[in-house]
Amino acid sequence: MEESKLGYWLKRISAAVLLGLLLATLIGAFQGSSVIARDLLTPEPRPAGPESEIVLVGAGRIVLPRNAITEREGIWGVSNEEGAYGQMAAVISKDAETIERSFRTLNGRFIAGEVVTFDAYAVGPDPMEAYSMDFSEVRVPGSLGVNPAWLIPGESDTWVILVHGEGEDERAQALRILPVIEEAGFTALVITYRNDTAAPDDGGFYLWGITEWQDIEAAMEYARNRDQDDKEFILYGFGMGATIALTHLHESDSTGDVLGAVLDSPVLDLGAVVDEIADERGIPALISSAAKGVARIRFGLEWAKLNQMDRIDQFDVPLLLLQGTEDDVAPVATADEFAEALPDLVTYHRFEGAERVELWNVDPERYNEAVIEFLAELIADDF
């Protein structure tokens, strides 16, 4: 009798423990899905860049306090509260306290003593201010409404569709490479997509291409309807925009018009990124896996469609893969693996020391040359 009672209570306790574990897992999974939404899916304005006070400025140079930000090699944008914009480039000299770099003012005025902000866009807010480049703001009809875009006309019937990455309407990411595209004679269309500031709302969450690929499709249809000439396309994505471009290659029925794609800092497996973040935060694999399941239900994240490593055999156009080794979102090891798996289609350039979507800044000459050569090969292969 006593043994029977003991067994009964042991079963009750075991069931209660299992129920508690299940509830804890479900609560953790729901909370984890909210963290995924906050960190990876929520459109937000680009955060302000690092700041510094100007020591001296003038005669093609700027002197700043010496620190990790002002010592970064490469080309960087500099702005002040009054809207002035300049470009900081090569290091001229440095001592224990300050660093002197070459500098040119693109618009406005800078003075010693004021605080300035640095950014990676390096050339200003739009094609006209950056390069006096002829462009127009156009309206691209999409399935949800109108998506604004910058149109830079070219002589060629090949259009480059440029897709920005994380952040609301970050079309300025494309400015660094526009002169290369214009000089090659292509027409450039720098698009926005759903949930951008001036574009239609679609639930308020980015889905890394699951739905956004349709806005690339809309941009291509806009190009086809602009005149009666046949069009061909090159996709060019930055960060999440590169992932959107990859999803378009899988999901669209009109990829026969796509000659190839340029991928700057793509996330090639969003699920693996979530797993890595969870591991760094000490979150058990069971919880992170359950959180991804809840995120799929809540937000429509189809993780398998965002795993490019599992879709390797679906690619059939040339890809230029540009990846920084210090990318804090997209692991360089995944880019290495992707390039190794597609040696006949992927041209791979690894930028040592470059952070996310800052590859051009670290080595603009190499970056531009890589893009120029790839575009030339695409056109040559097309004839």
Buried (B, 14 or more C-beta within 10 A) or exposed (E): EEEEEEEEEEEEEEEEEEEEEEEEBEEBBBBBBBBBBEEBBEBEEBEEBBEBEBBBBEEEBBBBEBEEBBEBEBBBBBBBEEEBBBBBBEBBEBEEEBBBBBBEBBEEEBEEEBEBBBBBBBBBBBBEBBBEBEBEEBEBEBEBEBBBBBBBBBEBBBBBBBBBBBBBBBBBBBBBBBBBBBEBEBBBBBBBBBBBEEBBEBEEBBBBBBBBBBBBBBBBBBBBEBEEEEBBBBBBBBBBBBBBBBBBBBBBEEBEBBBBBBBBBBBBBBBBBBBBBBEEEEBEEEBBBBBBBBBBEBBEBBBEBBBBEEBBEEBEBBBBBBBBBEBEBBBBEBBBBBBEBBEEBBBBBBBEBBBBBBBBBBBBEBBBEBBBEBBEBBBEEEE
